[in-house]
Amino acid sequence: MRAVVVGAGLAGLAAALRLRKAGLEVVVVEQLEGPGGKAAGWEGVPTGPTVLTLPEVPQRILAEFGQGLEDLRPVSPLTHYRWPDGRSFAPELSLEPTLAQLSREEAQSYRRLLAEARTLFEGLRETFIFGPPPSAAALLRYGLRAGWRARPLGSLRRLVEAGPYLTPFFLRFATYMGANPYRAPAVLHNIAWVELGLGVYHLPGGVRGLVERLYRLALAQGVSFLFEQRVLRARVGPGRVELLETTAGCLEADLYISAADRHHTLSWLGRPLPRYALGVSGFAVLMRLKEPEPLAHRVYFSSDYRAEWREIEEGRWPQEPTLYLHTDGEAAFLLVNAPSLPEAGGVPEARPYAQHLLQKLQALHPLPVAEWRALSPSDYSLTSYRGALYGRAPHGLWAALRPGWGVPGLRNLAQVGGTVHPGGGVPLALLSGWNGAGWLLGRMHGG
Ligand SMILES: Cc1cc2nc3c(=O)[nH]c(=O)nc-3n(C[C@H](O)[C@H](O)[C@H](O)COP(=O)(O)OP(=O)(O)OC[C@H]3O[C@@H](n4cnc5c(N)ncnc54)[C@H](O)[C@@H]3O)c2cc1C
C-alpha cells in the first residue's frame, strides 16, 4: 500500500513513521524547504516551540525504532518570571525551593492550584490526550467519573484567583492552547500540571533537534520527501480521495493523511470552512547573538495582564505585552501573544512593532544582538489559517474539544496535527500524527 502525508511538521513526521512501520510506501509533501513546520527554525534560532514537555511521547515513538533520547535533560528552574515591580519567581519541579520564594498565603494557593491542575490532568489524560477522539459514550463516562472535579462549569479566571502575581502566572498556561485566558474554561488549568508538575526538558538544538532526529529516522526508514511542493486540491471519488493535485504533479495513494492546519486541509478538499472563532496568534523576534547566553526560559509580565488581553481581543497588537524570552547559546527567541489575522483588512507593518519589542527587551534583559528577523501573524499564516497557531479558540467546554481525525464521507483520509485531536503543542501534535495514522490504518483494514 502507498500513502501520501501532507505536511512535514511534527505531526506529519510522526504519521509518516507510523505508516512506514506498518510497511507502507510513504511520500511526504511539504510546501516549505525542509521539515519541522512551525518548529522548522531559522539559522539555528527557533521559529516556534521552545518548551519541551511530556518527553515520553517522542521517546515512545523513537523506541519503536530502537532509538532513545539519551541526551534529554530537565530544565531547572522551569522558567524565570518577573513582574514590572521587580518581583521574581523561578519555580522548580521540587516544591520546597519553589514555595520558599512565596508568601505563606501564596504558598497555600500554589499548593492548592498545583493539586487542582494535577487532578484535572490525571482525570482527562486518557480520554482527551492519549486516546482517540472521544466518542459520546467516552465523554459521558468521563463526565460520570470525573464529575464536579472536572470543573465543567467553571471559568479559568475564577479558578486561579490567587493575588496579583500568581493569578497571571497560572492564567498564562491557557495560552499554550491558543486561549485568551480570561475566556478559557477552568479545565484548561490542567496544562499547568504538565509544566509545573511533570517538568520542562531540553535537547541539544531544542525542539528543532527533535525534528532533525525524526526526519533523519524517517529518511533511514525509507520515507520520501517532496519539499517546496504544495497540495493544491484533491480529486474525490465516491467515499474516498482518489488523488492529490500538487505542484509536483498528481500523487495517487491508497490512503492519505493531512497533517496541515485543519482549515488548510478543508480548503484543498473544497469543503466549507468552519465558522468557529479562532484562537490567538503570536509575534516573534528571532535573534542571533554575538555572545552565547545560558539556556533559559523567561517571562516578563506586563503591568496589566488583563488590559493586554483586552487589546488582543480587540484585534490589536498589545503595546505593553508580556514578553517570553528563550535563550540557548547564540540563539534567542522573543514571543508575545497577538490576535489572529482579521477576515478582511490589513495588519500593521511588522518591523516597527518588532523594534518596539526589542527596545522593551533591551531594558529588561540586554542582549548582544548580531542580527534579527520578525515573524508576524501573517508569516505564521503559511502554516496556520489566519495565523491562529492552535486553530479553534478553546473558549468554553465544547470549544476546548478538538475536531476528530475523520473527514465525513472520506474513508481513506485522516486529518491530524495541532489543530485537531488531541491538540497543539509538541507532544500532542506528535500523538495526533502517530495515533491518527494508527487509527486510519485500522479503519482501512476494516477496524
Ligand atoms: C510561536 C510558537 C510558539 C510555540 N511554542 C510552543 C512550545 O514552547 N511548546 C510546545 O509544545 N508547542 C509550542 N508551539 C506549538 C507547536 O509548535 C505546534 O503545535 C506544533 O509544532 C504543530 O505541529 P503540526 O505538525 O501539527 O503543524 P505544523 O508545524 O504547522 O505543520 C504543518 C505543515 O503542513 C505544511 N502544509 C500546509 N499546507 C500544505 C499544503 N497545501 N501543501 C504542502 N504542505 C502544506 C506546512 O507548511 C507545515 O510544515 C508553538 C507554536 C508557535 C507557532
PDBQT file of the ligand as one rigid body, heavy atoms in Angstrom, charges set to zero:
ROOT
HETATM    1  C1  LIG A 501       5.420  30.811  18.072  1.00  0.00    +0.000 C 
HETATM    2  C2  LIG A 501       5.069  29.439  18.543  1.00  0.00    +0.000 A 
HETATM    3  C3  LIG A 501       5.492  29.012  19.800  1.00  0.00    +0.000 A 
HETATM    4  C4  LIG A 501       5.162  27.737  20.244  1.00  0.00    +0.000 A 
HETATM    5  N1  LIG A 501       5.673  27.302  21.451  1.00  0.00    +0.000 NA
HETATM    6  C5  LIG A 501       5.495  26.022  21.813  1.00  0.00    +0.000 A 
HETATM    7  C6  LIG A 501       6.195  25.495  22.923  1.00  0.00    +0.000 A 
HETATM    8  O1  LIG A 501       7.035  26.178  23.540  1.00  0.00    +0.000 OA
HETATM    9  N2  LIG A 501       5.976  24.201  23.264  1.00  0.00    +0.000 N 
HETATM   10  C7  LIG A 501       5.124  23.394  22.572  1.00  0.00    +0.000 A 
HETATM   11  O2  LIG A 501       4.968  22.211  22.915  1.00  0.00    +0.000 OA
HETATM   12  N3  LIG A 501       4.461  23.861  21.482  1.00  0.00    +0.000 NA
HETATM   13  C8  LIG A 501       4.638  25.149  21.090  1.00  0.00    +0.000 A 
HETATM   14  N4  LIG A 501       4.045  25.619  19.950  1.00  0.00    +0.000 N 
HETATM   15  C9  LIG A 501       3.074  24.752  19.267  1.00  0.00    +0.000 C 
HETATM   16  C10 LIG A 501       3.739  23.725  18.373  1.00  0.00    +0.000 C 
HETATM   17  O3  LIG A 501       4.797  24.298  17.664  1.00  0.00    +0.000 OA
HETATM   18  C11 LIG A 501       2.714  23.220  17.360  1.00  0.00    +0.000 C 
HETATM   19  O4  LIG A 501       1.516  22.816  17.994  1.00  0.00    +0.000 OA
HETATM   20  C12 LIG A 501       3.261  22.036  16.566  1.00  0.00    +0.000 C 
HETATM   21  O5  LIG A 501       4.545  22.323  16.065  1.00  0.00    +0.000 OA
HETATM   22  C13 LIG A 501       2.288  21.743  15.433  1.00  0.00    +0.000 C 
HETATM   23  O6  LIG A 501       2.798  20.750  14.611  1.00  0.00    +0.000 OA
HETATM   24  P1  LIG A 501       1.970  20.259  13.348  1.00  0.00    +0.000 P 
HETATM   25  O7  LIG A 501       2.791  19.228  12.693  1.00  0.00    +0.000 OA
HETATM   26  O8  LIG A 501       0.590  19.906  13.760  1.00  0.00    +0.000 OA
HETATM   27  O9  LIG A 501       1.778  21.556  12.433  1.00  0.00    +0.000 OA
HETATM   28  P2  LIG A 501       2.804  22.405  11.544  1.00  0.00    +0.000 P 
HETATM   29  O10 LIG A 501       4.109  22.501  12.216  1.00  0.00    +0.000 OA
HETATM   30  O11 LIG A 501       2.081  23.655  11.201  1.00  0.00    +0.000 OA
HETATM   31  O12 LIG A 501       2.982  21.534  10.219  1.00  0.00    +0.000 OA
HETATM   32  C14 LIG A 501       2.074  21.539   9.175  1.00  0.00    +0.000 C 
HETATM   33  C15 LIG A 501       2.859  21.520   7.890  1.00  0.00    +0.000 C 
HETATM   34  O13 LIG A 501       1.973  21.388   6.781  1.00  0.00    +0.000 OA
HETATM   35  C16 LIG A 501       2.502  22.148   5.713  1.00  0.00    +0.000 C 
HETATM   36  N5  LIG A 501       1.427  22.415   4.762  1.00  0.00    +0.000 N 
HETATM   37  C17 LIG A 501       0.265  23.079   4.992  1.00  0.00    +0.000 A 
HETATM   38  N6  LIG A 501      -0.485  23.130   3.880  1.00  0.00    +0.000 NA
HETATM   39  C18 LIG A 501       0.215  22.481   2.914  1.00  0.00    +0.000 A 
HETATM   40  C19 LIG A 501      -0.041  22.194   1.543  1.00  0.00    +0.000 A 
HETATM   41  N7  LIG A 501      -1.158  22.576   0.942  1.00  0.00    +0.000 N 
HETATM   42  N8  LIG A 501       0.903  21.526   0.848  1.00  0.00    +0.000 NA
HETATM   43  C20 LIG A 501       2.070  21.115   1.435  1.00  0.00    +0.000 A 
HETATM   44  N9  LIG A 501       2.349  21.360   2.742  1.00  0.00    +0.000 NA
HETATM   45  C21 LIG A 501       1.434  22.026   3.483  1.00  0.00    +0.000 A 
HETATM   46  C22 LIG A 501       3.026  23.390   6.403  1.00  0.00    +0.000 C 
HETATM   47  O14 LIG A 501       3.974  24.068   5.609  1.00  0.00    +0.000 OA
HETATM   48  C23 LIG A 501       3.635  22.808   7.674  1.00  0.00    +0.000 C 
HETATM   49  O15 LIG A 501       5.004  22.498   7.516  1.00  0.00    +0.000 OA
HETATM   50  C24 LIG A 501       4.369  26.883  19.456  1.00  0.00    +0.000 A 
HETATM   51  C25 LIG A 501       3.952  27.295  18.201  1.00  0.00    +0.000 A 
HETATM   52  C26 LIG A 501       4.326  28.547  17.724  1.00  0.00    +0.000 A 
HETATM   53  C27 LIG A 501       3.962  28.947  16.335  1.00  0.00    +0.000 C 
ENDROOT
TORSDOF 0
